């Protein structure tokens, strides 16, 4: 059965050594791995983090954090180079922690979280962005491959990226990169906004999908939103997906007027029961599709 994991920012951001006891708590709640944000230099001791993970019998996947200063798509040579170097650093962190996947919006060009609105671009610039992304992913992919790490490129919704929003766009990019260590990551939260059919998009991704995030349309706990999970996991089963499935149910229960839902907020109550139920809910759907093969 696919391993099911939980994003570390469910509890804290940044996630530091003081939070290591949460690894055992995640395991107790039924999770098989943690999806850690790639630590910034000095944020975590990687040797000690790996020991804590192993002690909790928890595996790990890494989630990259890009910005405009480390941005594969950038026409600024320094930012472009920093984007490549960051992906290499992320692969180094993964290898040190025993992870084999680094996922996220690796192409860069963040929008809302960088305070940048989408802008129209010329055809020349569109193609230049693609070329810069391809070159960067090839170079970073070579480095990752030497470490046994796969880079998983994630399409984001139109408010978070203006270069990669759909599975079809990702396939075009991956065809151009053509590197075994550069593959695809999908997230149902973003797919709700950009795909005509989540199931068909999963089928389009096919064997390229190496990491999957199972999130509700409103980022709440699985089963409380609009996602048709039977269709999602049936499609994953059809493409033979056996990789990790991680959850990011970090929308907090606070619907007061004016609360910015896009911004991460720390938990304000014990969510253990709902996190356990979420793991059980997703695992039940995985088992259901396996049973019906």
C-alpha positions as protocol buffer text, in pm:
chain_id: "A"
residue {
  index: 1
  type: UNK
  ca { x: 0 y: 0 z: 0 }
}
residue {
  index: 2
  type: UNK
  ca { x: 114 y: 355 z: -70 }
}
residue {
  index: 3
  type: UNK
  ca { x: 282 y: 516 z: 232 }
}
residue {
  index: 4
  type: UNK
  ca { x: 78 y: 806 z: 371 }
}
residue {
  index: 5
  type: UNK
  ca { x: 250 y: 1108 z: 521 }
}
residue {
  index: 6
  type: UNK
  ca { x: 190 y: 1448 z: 678 }
}
residue {
  index: 7
  type: UNK
  ca { x: 347 y: 1786 z: 601 }
}
residue {
  index: 8
  type: UNK
  ca { x: 563 y: 1917 z: 887 }
}
residue {
  index: 9
  type: UNK
  ca { x: 404 y: 2263 z: 868 }
}
residue {
  index: 10
  type: UNK
  ca { x: 84 y: 2107 z: 998 }
}
residue {
  index: 11
  type: UNK
  ca { x: 248 y: 2169 z: 1335 }
}
residue {
  index: 12
  type: UNK
  ca { x: 517 y: 2432 z: 1298 }
}
residue {
  index: 13
  type: UNK
  ca { x: 707 y: 2654 z: 1058 }
}
residue {
  index: 14
  type: UNK
  ca { x: 1001 y: 2650 z: 1077 }
}
residue {
  index: 15
  type: UNK
  ca { x: 1027 y: 2292 z: 1199 }
}
residue {
  index: 16
  type: UNK
  ca { x: 1331 y: 2267 z: 1430 }
}
residue {
  index: 17
  type: UNK
  ca { x: 1490 y: 2025 z: 1676 }
}
residue {
  index: 18
  type: UNK
  ca { x: 1242 y: 2121 z: 1947 }
}
residue {
  index: 19
  type: UNK
  ca { x: 972 y: 1961 z: 1731 }
}
residue {
  index: 20
  type: UNK
  ca { x: 1142 y: 1620 z: 1698 }
}
residue {
  index: 21
  type: UNK
  ca { x: 898 y: 1459 z: 1948 }
}
residue {
  index: 22
  type: UNK
  ca { x: 627 y: 1522 z: 1689 }
}
residue {
  index: 23
  type: UNK
  ca { x: 781 y: 1252 z: 1469 }
}
residue {
  index: 24
  type: UNK
  ca { x: 665 y: 987 z: 1715 }
}
residue {
  index: 25
  type: UNK
  ca { x: 328 y: 1159 z: 1738 }
}
residue {
  index: 26
  type: UNK
  ca { x: 285 y: 1143 z: 1359 }
}
residue {
  index: 27
  type: UNK
  ca { x: 371 y: 774 z: 1367 }
}
residue {
  index: 28
  type: UNK
  ca { x: 123 y: 718 z: 1652 }
}
residue {
  index: 29
  type: UNK
  ca { x: -150 y: 884 z: 1446 }
}
residue {
  index: 30
  type: UNK
  ca { x: -94 y: 643 z: 1158 }
}
residue {
  index: 31
  type: UNK
  ca { x: 147 y: 827 z: 928 }
}
residue {
  index: 32
  type: UNK
  ca { x: 433 y: 652 z: 753 }
}
residue {
  index: 33
  type: UNK
  ca { x: 643 y: 954 z: 661 }
}
residue {
  index: 34
  type: UNK
  ca { x: 679 y: 1326 z: 715 }
}
residue {
  index: 35
  type: UNK
  ca { x: 704 y: 1577 z: 433 }
}
residue {
  index: 36
  type: UNK
  ca { x: 964 y: 1822 z: 561 }
}
residue {
  index: 37
  type: UNK
  ca { x: 1026 y: 2161 z: 407 }
}
residue {
  index: 38
  type: UNK
  ca { x: 1384 y: 2170 z: 283 }
}
residue {
  index: 39
  type: UNK
  ca { x: 1561 y: 2323 z: 585 }
}
residue {
  index: 40
  type: UNK
  ca { x: 1736 y: 2653 z: 536 }
}
residue {
  index: 41
  type: UNK
  ca { x: 2106 y: 2639 z: 628 }
}
residue {
  index: 42
  type: UNK
  ca { x: 2139 y: 2613 z: 1006 }
}
residue {
  index: 43
  type: UNK
  ca { x: 1771 y: 2538 z: 1061 }
}
residue {
  index: 44
  type: UNK
  ca { x: 1822 y: 2166 z: 1130 }
}
residue {
  index: 45
  type: UNK
  ca { x: 2118 y: 1942 z: 1205 }
}
residue {
  index: 46
  type: UNK
  ca { x: 2068 y: 1681 z: 934 }
}
residue {
  index: 47
  type: UNK
  ca { x: 2248 y: 1402 z: 1120 }
}
residue {
  index: 48
  type: UNK
  ca { x: 2039 y: 1454 z: 1433 }
}
residue {
  index: 49
  type: UNK
  ca { x: 1721 y: 1489 z: 1226 }
}
residue {
  index: 50
  type: UNK
  ca { x: 1785 y: 1158 z: 1056 }
}
residue {
  index: 51
  type: UNK
  ca { x: 1844 y: 991 z: 1392 }
}
residue {
  index: 52
  type: UNK
  ca { x: 1515 y: 1131 z: 1522 }
}
residue {
  index: 53
  type: UNK
  ca { x: 1330 y: 1010 z: 1213 }
}
residue {
  index: 54
  type: UNK
  ca { x: 1477 y: 662 z: 1241 }
}
residue {
  index: 55
  type: UNK
  ca { x: 1397 y: 645 z: 1612 }
}
residue {
  index: 56
  type: UNK
  ca { x: 1035 y: 725 z: 1531 }
}
residue {
  index: 57
  type: UNK
  ca { x: 1034 y: 474 z: 1241 }
}
residue {
  index: 58
  type: UNK
  ca { x: 927 y: 754 z: 1009 }
}
residue {
  index: 59
  type: UNK
  ca { x: 1055 y: 804 z: 654 }
}
residue {
  index: 60
  type: UNK
  ca { x: 1082 y: 1144 z: 487 }
}
residue {
  index: 61
  type: UNK
  ca { x: 1010 y: 1336 z: 167 }
}
residue {
  index: 62
  type: UNK
  ca { x: 1136 y: 1692 z: 115 }
}
residue {
  index: 63
  type: UNK
  ca { x: 939 y: 1992 z: -11 }
}
residue {
  index: 64
  type: UNK
  ca { x: 1138 y: 2268 z: -183 }
}
residue {
  index: 65
  type: UNK
  ca { x: 1090 y: 2638 z: -103 }
}
residue {
  index: 66
  type: UNK
  ca { x: 1158 y: 2866 z: -399 }
}
residue {
  index: 67
  type: UNK
  ca { x: 1154 y: 3243 z: -418 }
}
residue {
  index: 68
  type: UNK
  ca { x: 1244 y: 3519 z: -663 }
}
residue {
  index: 69
  type: UNK
  ca { x: 1607 y: 3513 z: -553 }
}
residue {
  index: 70
  type: UNK
  ca { x: 1643 y: 3141 z: -637 }
}
residue {
  index: 71
  type: UNK
  ca { x: 1435 y: 3110 z: -948 }
}
residue {
  index: 72
  type: UNK
  ca { x: 1503 y: 2884 z: -1247 }
}
residue {
  index: 73
  type: UNK
  ca { x: 1284 y: 3096 z: -1475 }
}
residue {
  index: 74
  type: UNK
  ca { x: 1453 y: 3424 z: -1395 }
}
residue {
  index: 75
  type: UNK
  ca { x: 1624 y: 3632 z: -1662 }
}
residue {
  index: 76
  type: UNK
  ca { x: 1861 y: 3750 z: -1388 }
}
residue {
  index: 77
  type: UNK
  ca { x: 2165 y: 3521 z: -1420 }
}
residue {
  index: 78
  type: UNK
  ca { x: 2235 y: 3537 z: -1045 }
}
residue {
  index: 79
  type: UNK
  ca { x: 1879 y: 3435 z: -951 }
}
residue {
  index: 80
  type: UNK
  ca { x: 1879 y: 3161 z: -1215 }
}
residue {
  index: 81
  type: UNK
  ca { x: 2209 y: 3021 z: -1087 }
}
residue {
  index: 82
  type: UNK
  ca { x: 2084 y: 3043 z: -728 }
}
residue {
  index: 83
  type: UNK
  ca { x: 1778 y: 2842 z: -834 }
}
residue {
  index: 84
  type: UNK
  ca { x: 1998 y: 2564 z: -970 }
}
residue {
  index: 85
  type: UNK
  ca { x: 2226 y: 2570 z: -667 }
}
residue {
  index: 86
  type: UNK
  ca { x: 1926 y: 2555 z: -436 }
}
residue {
  index: 87
  type: UNK
  ca { x: 1793 y: 2240 z: -605 }
}
residue {
  index: 88
  type: UNK
  ca { x: 2136 y: 2082 z: -570 }
}
residue {
  index: 89
  type: UNK
  ca { x: 2140 y: 2180 z: -203 }
}
residue {
  index: 90
  type: UNK
  ca { x: 1791 y: 2032 z: -161 }
}
residue {
  index: 91
  type: UNK
  ca { x: 1911 y: 1704 z: -314 }
}
residue {
  index: 92
  type: UNK
  ca { x: 2211 y: 1707 z: -77 }
}
residue {
  index: 93
  type: UNK
  ca { x: 1973 y: 1752 z: 219 }
}
residue {
  index: 94
  type: UNK
  ca { x: 1755 y: 1468 z: 93 }
}
residue {
  index: 95
  type: UNK
  ca { x: 2049 y: 1230 z: 67 }
}
residue {
  index: 96
  type: UNK
  ca { x: 2167 y: 1324 z: 417 }
}
residue {
  index: 97
  type: UNK
  ca { x: 1820 y: 1257 z: 561 }
}
residue {
  index: 98
  type: UNK
  ca { x: 1763 y: 933 z: 372 }
}
residue {
  index: 99
  type: UNK
  ca { x: 1497 y: 1082 z: 143 }
}
residue {
  index: 100
  type: UNK
  ca { x: 1473 y: 997 z: -227 }
}
residue {
  index: 101
  type: UNK
  ca { x: 1227 y: 1268 z: -339 }
}
residue {
  index: 102
  type: UNK
  ca { x: 1240 y: 1647 z: -342 }
}
residue {
  index: 103
  type: UNK
  ca { x: 911 y: 1790 z: -467 }
}
residue {
  index: 104
  type: UNK
  ca { x: 761 y: 2131 z: -518 }
}
residue {
  index: 105
  type: UNK
  ca { x: 733 y: 2421 z: -764 }
}
residue {
  index: 106
  type: UNK
  ca { x: 1093 y: 2373 z: -876 }
}
residue {
  index: 107
  type: UNK
  ca { x: 1057 y: 2599 z: -1179 }
}
residue {
  index: 108
  type: UNK
  ca { x: 1016 y: 2900 z: -950 }
}
residue {
  index: 109
  type: UNK
  ca { x: 838 y: 3223 z: -1053 }
}
residue {
  index: 110
  type: UNK
  ca { x: 615 y: 3240 z: -743 }
}
residue {
  index: 111
  type: UNK
  ca { x: 329 y: 3489 z: -750 }
}
residue {
  index: 112
  type: UNK
  ca { x: 110 y: 3565 z: -448 }
}
residue {
  index: 113
  type: UNK
  ca { x: 360 y: 3449 z: -186 }
}
residue {
  index: 114
  type: UNK
  ca { x: 628 y: 3662 z: -350 }
}
residue {
  index: 115
  type: UNK
  ca { x: 399 y: 3965 z: -363 }
}
residue {
  index: 116
  type: UNK
  ca { x: 409 y: 3960 z: -742 }
}
residue {
  index: 117
  type: UNK
  ca { x: 106 y: 3977 z: -977 }
}
residue {
  index: 118
  type: UNK
  ca { x: 101 y: 3776 z: -1301 }
}
residue {
  index: 119
  type: UNK
  ca { x: 208 y: 3979 z: -1603 }
}
residue {
  index: 120
  type: UNK
  ca { x: 168 y: 3908 z: -1974 }
}
residue {
  index: 121
  type: UNK
  ca { x: 493 y: 3810 z: -2147 }
}
residue {
  index: 122
  type: UNK
  ca { x: 604 y: 3804 z: -2507 }
}
residue {
  index: 123
  type: UNK
  ca { x: 635 y: 3475 z: -2691 }
}
residue {
  index: 124
  type: UNK
  ca { x: 1010 y: 3523 z: -2689 }
}
residue {
  index: 125
  type: UNK
  ca { x: 1016 y: 3553 z: -2309 }
}
residue {
  index: 126
  type: UNK
  ca { x: 779 y: 3258 z: -2267 }
}
residue {
  index: 127
  type: UNK
  ca { x: 1018 y: 3037 z: -2463 }
}
residue {
  index: 128
  type: UNK
  ca { x: 1317 y: 3182 z: -2281 }
}
residue {
  index: 129
  type: UNK
  ca { x: 1161 y: 3092 z: -1946 }
}
residue {
  index: 130
  type: UNK
  ca { x: 1108 y: 2739 z: -2067 }
}
residue {
  index: 131
  type: UNK
  ca { x: 1466 y: 2714 z: -2192 }
}
residue {
  index: 132
  type: UNK
  ca { x: 1604 y: 2841 z: -1861 }
}
residue {
  index: 133
  type: UNK
  ca { x: 1388 y: 2594 z: -1668 }
}
residue {
  index: 134
  type: UNK
  ca { x: 1495 y: 2306 z: -1889 }
}
residue {
  index: 135
  type: UNK
  ca { x: 1864 y: 2388 z: -1858 }
}
residue {
  index: 136
  type: UNK
  ca { x: 1837 y: 2430 z: -1481 }
}
residue {
  index: 137
  type: UNK
  ca { x: 1646 y: 2107 z: -1428 }
}
residue {
  index: 138
  type: UNK
  ca { x: 1890 y: 1913 z: -1643 }
}
residue {
  index: 139
  type: UNK
  ca { x: 2186 y: 2036 z: -1440 }
}
residue {
  index: 140
  type: UNK
  ca { x: 2015 y: 1986 z: -1105 }
}
residue {
  index: 141
  type: UNK
  ca { x: 1887 y: 1649 z: -1225 }
}
residue {
  index: 142
  type: UNK
  ca { x: 2240 y: 1531 z: -1296 }
}
residue {
  index: 143
  type: UNK
  ca { x: 2341 y: 1619 z: -942 }
}
residue {
  index: 144
  type: UNK
  ca { x: 2031 y: 1459 z: -788 }
}
residue {
  index: 145
  type: UNK
  ca { x: 2080 y: 1140 z: -989 }
}
residue {
  index: 146
  type: UNK
  ca { x: 2430 y: 1093 z: -846 }
}
residue {
  index: 147
  type: UNK
  ca { x: 2273 y: 1097 z: -499 }
}
residue {
  index: 148
  type: UNK
  ca { x: 1985 y: 864 z: -580 }
}
residue {
  index: 149
  type: UNK
  ca { x: 1735 y: 1150 z: -547 }
}
residue {
  index: 150
  type: UNK
  ca { x: 1446 y: 1237 z: -779 }
}
residue {
  index: 151
  type: UNK
  ca { x: 1329 y: 1594 z: -833 }
}
residue {
  index: 152
  type: UNK
  ca { x: 949 y: 1610 z: -864 }
}
residue {
  index: 153
  type: UNK
  ca { x: 815 y: 1920 z: -1042 }
}
residue {
  index: 154
  type: UNK
  ca { x: 477 y: 2041 z: -914 }
}
residue {
  index: 155
  type: UNK
  ca { x: 223 y: 2246 z: -1112 }
}
residue {
  index: 156
  type: UNK
  ca { x: 61 y: 2517 z: -898 }
}
residue {
  index: 157
  type: UNK
  ca { x: -262 y: 2710 z: -945 }
}
residue {
  index: 158
  type: UNK
  ca { x: -269 y: 3032 z: -1146 }
}
residue {
  index: 159
  type: UNK
  ca { x: -239 y: 3250 z: -835 }
}
residue {
  index: 160
  type: UNK
  ca { x: 85 y: 3085 z: -723 }
}
residue {
  index: 161
  type: UNK
  ca { x: 268 y: 3036 z: -1055 }
}
residue {
  index: 162
  type: UNK
  ca { x: 263 y: 3194 z: -1398 }
}
residue {
  index: 163
  type: UNK
  ca { x: 480 y: 2929 z: -1567 }
}
residue {
  index: 164
  type: UNK
  ca { x: 350 y: 2587 z: -1459 }
}
residue {
  index: 165
  type: UNK
  ca { x: -15 y: 2536 z: -1366 }
}
residue {
  index: 166
  type: UNK
  ca { x: -141 y: 2218 z: -1535 }
}
residue {
  index: 167
  type: UNK
  ca { x: -34 y: 1859 z: -1582 }
}
residue {
  index: 168
  type: UNK
  ca { x: -24 y: 1912 z: -1958 }
}
residue {
  index: 169
  type: UNK
  ca { x: 221 y: 2200 z: -1916 }
}
residue {
  index: 170
  type: UNK
  ca { x: 431 y: 1982 z: -1687 }
}
residue {
  index: 171
  type: UNK
  ca { x: 443 y: 1704 z: -1945 }
}
residue {
  index: 172
  type: UNK
  ca { x: 565 y: 1952 z: -2207 }
}
residue {
  index: 173
  type: UNK
  ca { x: 841 y: 2063 z: -1969 }
}
residue {
  index: 174
  type: UNK
  ca { x: 941 y: 1711 z: -1869 }
}
residue {
  index: 175
  type: UNK
  ca { x: 953 y: 1601 z: -2233 }
}
residue {
  index: 176
  type: UNK
  ca { x: 1200 y: 1882 z: -2296 }
}
residue {
  index: 177
  type: UNK
  ca { x: 1407 y: 1806 z: -1985 }
}
residue {
  index: 178
  type: UNK
  ca { x: 1409 y: 1433 z: -2065 }
}
residue {
  index: 179
  type: UNK
  ca { x: 1594 y: 1333 z: -1749 }
}
residue {
  index: 180
  type: UNK
  ca { x: 1520 y: 1022 z: -1541 }
}
residue {
  index: 181
  type: UNK
  ca { x: 1582 y: 1211 z: -1216 }
}
residue {
  index: 182
  type: UNK
  ca { x: 1328 y: 1486 z: -1301 }
}
residue {
  index: 183
  type: UNK
  ca { x: 969 y: 1368 z: -1274 }
}
residue {
  index: 184
  type: UNK
  ca { x: 620 y: 1487 z: -1173 }
}
residue {
  index: 185
  type: UNK
  ca { x: 438 y: 1571 z: -851 }
}
residue {
  index: 186
  type: UNK
  ca { x: 63 y: 1639 z: -839 }
}
residue {
  index: 187
  type: UNK
  ca { x: -150 y: 1809 z: -573 }
}
residue {
  index: 188
  type: UNK
  ca { x: -529 y: 1783 z: -581 }
}
residue {
  index: 189
  type: UNK
  ca { x: -566 y: 2128 z: -420 }
}
residue {
  index: 190
  type: UNK
  ca { x: -413 y: 2293 z: -726 }
}
residue {
  index: 191
  type: UNK
  ca { x: -575 y: 2046 z: -966 }
}
residue {
  index: 192
  type: UNK
  ca { x: -921 y: 2147 z: -845 }
}
residue {
  index: 193
  type: UNK
  ca { x: -859 y: 2492 z: -992 }
}
residue {
  index: 194
  type: UNK
  ca { x: -676 y: 2409 z: -1312 }
}
residue {
  index: 195
  type: UNK
  ca { x: -777 y: 2065 z: -1438 }
}
residue {
  index: 196
  type: UNK
  ca { x: -1104 y: 1982 z: -1617 }
}
residue {
  index: 197
  type: UNK
  ca { x: -1081 y: 1637 z: -1458 }
}
residue {
  index: 198
  type: UNK
  ca { x: -847 y: 1544 z: -1175 }
}
residue {
  index: 199
  type: UNK
  ca { x: -867 y: 1176 z: -1266 }
}
residue {
  index: 200
  type: UNK
  ca { x: -784 y: 1240 z: -1633 }
}
residue {
  index: 201
  type: UNK
  ca { x: -493 y: 1463 z: -1534 }
}
residue {
  index: 202
  type: UNK
  ca { x: -356 y: 1182 z: -1316 }
}
residue {
  index: 203
  type: UNK
  ca { x: -385 y: 943 z: -1609 }
}
residue {
  index: 204
  type: UNK
  ca { x: -203 y: 1195 z: -1829 }
}
residue {
  index: 205
  type: UNK
  ca { x: 79 y: 1214 z: -1576 }
}
residue {
  index: 206
  type: UNK
  ca { x: 105 y: 835 z: -1581 }
}
residue {
  index: 207
  type: UNK
  ca { x: 436 y: 679 z: -1485 }
}
residue {
  index: 208
  type: UNK
  ca { x: 597 y: 1021 z: -1446 }
}
residue {
  index: 209
  type: UNK
  ca { x: 410 y: 1076 z: -1117 }
}
residue {
  index: 210
  type: UNK
  ca { x: 650 y: 1004 z: -831 }
}
residue {
  index: 211
  type: UNK
  ca { x: 488 y: 1206 z: -552 }
}
residue {
  index: 212
  type: UNK
  ca { x: 124 y: 1286 z: -479 }
}
residue {
  index: 213
  type: UNK
  ca { x: -42 y: 1527 z: -236 }
}
residue {
  index: 214
  type: UNK
  ca { x: -399 y: 1437 z: -143 }
}
residue {
  index: 215
  type: UNK
  ca { x: -558 y: 1766 z: -43 }
}
residue {
  index: 216
  type: UNK
  ca { x: -912 y: 1895 z: -32 }
}
residue {
  index: 217
  type: UNK
  ca { x: -1019 y: 2188 z: -250 }
}
residue {
  index: 218
  type: UNK
  ca { x: -1019 y: 2408 z: 62 }
}
residue {
  index: 219
  type: UNK
  ca { x: -711 y: 2248 z: 226 }
}
residue {
  index: 220
  type: UNK
  ca { x: -922 y: 2111 z: 509 }
}
residue {
  index: 221
  type: UNK
  ca { x: -922 y: 1756 z: 640 }
}
residue {
  index: 222
  type: UNK
  ca { x: -978 y: 1488 z: 372 }
}
residue {
  index: 223
  type: UNK
  ca { x: -1344 y: 1399 z: 330 }
}
residue {
  index: 224
  type: UNK
  ca { x: -1470 y: 1743 z: 428 }
}
residue {
  index: 225
  type: UNK
  ca { x: -1453 y: 1905 z: 84 }
}
residue {
  index: 226
  type: UNK
  ca { x: -1546 y: 1856 z: -280 }
}
residue {
  index: 227
  type: UNK
  ca { x: -1285 y: 1599 z: -384 }
}
residue {
  index: 228
  type: UNK
  ca { x: -1421 y: 1271 z: -522 }
}
residue {
  index: 229
  type: UNK
  ca { x: -1159 y: 1051 z: -360 }
}
residue {
  index: 230
  type: UNK
  ca { x: -1275 y: 723 z: -512 }
}
residue {
  index: 231
  type: UNK
  ca { x: -1208 y: 864 z: -860 }
}
residue {
  index: 232
  type: UNK
  ca { x: -870 y: 1002 z: -751 }
}
residue {
  index: 233
  type: UNK
  ca { x: -741 y: 675 z: -610 }
}
residue {
  index: 234
  type: UNK
  ca { x: -891 y: 470 z: -891 }
}
residue {
  index: 235
  type: UNK
  ca { x: -689 y: 682 z: -1137 }
}
residue {
  index: 236
  type: UNK
  ca { x: -375 y: 642 z: -927 }
}
residue {
  index: 237
  type: UNK
  ca { x: -427 y: 268 z: -926 }
}
residue {
  index: 238
  type: UNK
  ca { x: -477 y: 266 z: -1305 }
}
residue {
  index: 239
  type: UNK
  ca { x: -137 y: 433 z: -1362 }
}
residue {
  index: 240
  type: UNK
  ca { x: 27 y: 187 z: -1123 }
}
residue {
  index: 241
  type: UNK
  ca { x: 121 y: 454 z: -871 }
}
residue {
  index: 242
  type: UNK
  ca { x: 293 y: 304 z: -567 }
}
residue {
  index: 243
  type: UNK
  ca { x: 465 y: 617 z: -434 }
}
residue {
  index: 244
  type: UNK
  ca { x: 403 y: 838 z: -132 }
}
residue {
  index: 245
  type: UNK
  ca { x: 75 y: 1019 z: -64 }
}
residue {
  index: 246
  type: UNK
  ca { x: 108 y: 1318 z: 164 }
}
residue {
  index: 247
  type: UNK
  ca { x: -153 y: 1534 z: 334 }
}
residue {
  index: 248
  type: UNK
  ca { x: -155 y: 1910 z: 395 }
}
residue {
  index: 249
  type: UNK
  ca { x: -482 y: 1975 z: 585 }
}
residue {
  index: 250
  type: UNK
  ca { x: -356 y: 2297 z: 737 }
}
residue {
  index: 251
  type: UNK
  ca { x: -656 y: 2520 z: 680 }
}
residue {
  index: 252
  type: UNK
  ca { x: -752 y: 2624 z: 1033 }
}
residue {
  index: 253
  type: UNK
  ca { x: -1109 y: 2638 z: 1160 }
}
residue {
  index: 254
  type: UNK
  ca { x: -1144 y: 3016 z: 1147 }
}
residue {
  index: 255
  type: UNK
  ca { x: -1393 y: 3168 z: 904 }
}
residue {
  index: 256
  type: UNK
  ca { x: -1412 y: 3515 z: 1053 }
}
residue {
  index: 257
  type: UNK
  ca { x: -1445 y: 3796 z: 802 }
}
residue {
  index: 258
  type: UNK
  ca { x: -1112 y: 3927 z: 684 }
}
residue {
  index: 259
  type: UNK
  ca { x: -898 y: 3631 z: 791 }
}
residue {
  index: 260
  type: UNK
  ca { x: -651 y: 3572 z: 501 }
}
residue {
  index: 261
  type: UNK
  ca { x: -701 y: 3203 z: 421 }
}
residue {
  index: 262
  type: UNK
  ca { x: -396 y: 3195 z: 192 }
}
residue {
  index: 263
  type: UNK
  ca { x: -158 y: 3261 z: 482 }
}
residue {
  index: 264
  type: UNK
  ca { x: -28 y: 2977 z: 696 }
}
residue {
  index: 265
  type: UNK
  ca { x: -124 y: 2994 z: 1063 }
}
residue {
  index: 266
  type: UNK
  ca { x: -7 y: 2769 z: 1348 }
}
residue {
  index: 267
  type: UNK
  ca { x: -256 y: 2530 z: 1509 }
}
residue {
  index: 268
  type: UNK
  ca { x: -465 y: 2677 z: 1789 }
}
residue {
  index: 269
  type: UNK
  ca { x: -612 y: 2350 z: 1916 }
}
residue {
  index: 270
  type: UNK
  ca { x: -532 y: 1979 z: 1937 }
}
residue {
  index: 271
  type: UNK
  ca { x: -598 y: 1830 z: 1592 }
}
residue {
  index: 272
  type: UNK
  ca { x: -487 y: 1475 z: 1676 }
}
residue {
  index: 273
  type: UNK
  ca { x: -825 y: 1306 z: 1635 }
}
residue {
  index: 274
  type: UNK
  ca { x: -884 y: 1466 z: 1295 }
}
residue {
  index: 275
  type: UNK
  ca { x: -531 y: 1391 z: 1179 }
}
residue {
  index: 276
  type: UNK
  ca { x: -573 y: 1025 z: 1275 }
}
residue {
  index: 277
  type: UNK
  ca { x: -908 y: 1015 z: 1096 }
}
residue {
  index: 278
  type: UNK
  ca { x: -749 y: 1175 z: 789 }
}
residue {
  index: 279
  type: UNK
  ca { x: -480 y: 908 z: 769 }
}
residue {
  index: 280
  type: UNK
  ca { x: -741 y: 636 z: 810 }
}
residue {
  index: 281
  type: UNK
  ca { x: -967 y: 798 z: 550 }
}
residue {
  index: 282
  type: UNK
  ca { x: -694 y: 813 z: 284 }
}
residue {
  index: 283
  type: UNK
  ca { x: -565 y: 463 z: 362 }
}
residue {
  index: 284
  type: UNK
  ca { x: -918 y: 323 z: 337 }
}
residue {
  index: 285
  type: UNK
  ca { x: -952 y: 465 z: -15 }
}
residue {
  index: 286
  type: UNK
  ca { x: -616 y: 322 z: -116 }
}
residue {
  index: 287
  type: UNK
  ca { x: -722 y: -20 z: 14 }
}
residue {
  index: 288
  type: UNK
  ca { x: -1061 y: 9 z: -153 }
}
residue {
  index: 289
  type: UNK
  ca { x: -910 y: 61 z: -498 }
}
residue {
  index: 290
  type: UNK
  ca { x: -660 y: -220 z: -440 }
}
residue {
  index: 291
  type: UNK
  ca { x: -948 y: -453 z: -345 }
}
residue {
  index: 292
  type: UNK
  ca { x: -1144 y: -362 z: -658 }
}
residue {
  index: 293
  type: UNK
  ca { x: -861 y: -418 z: -904 }
}
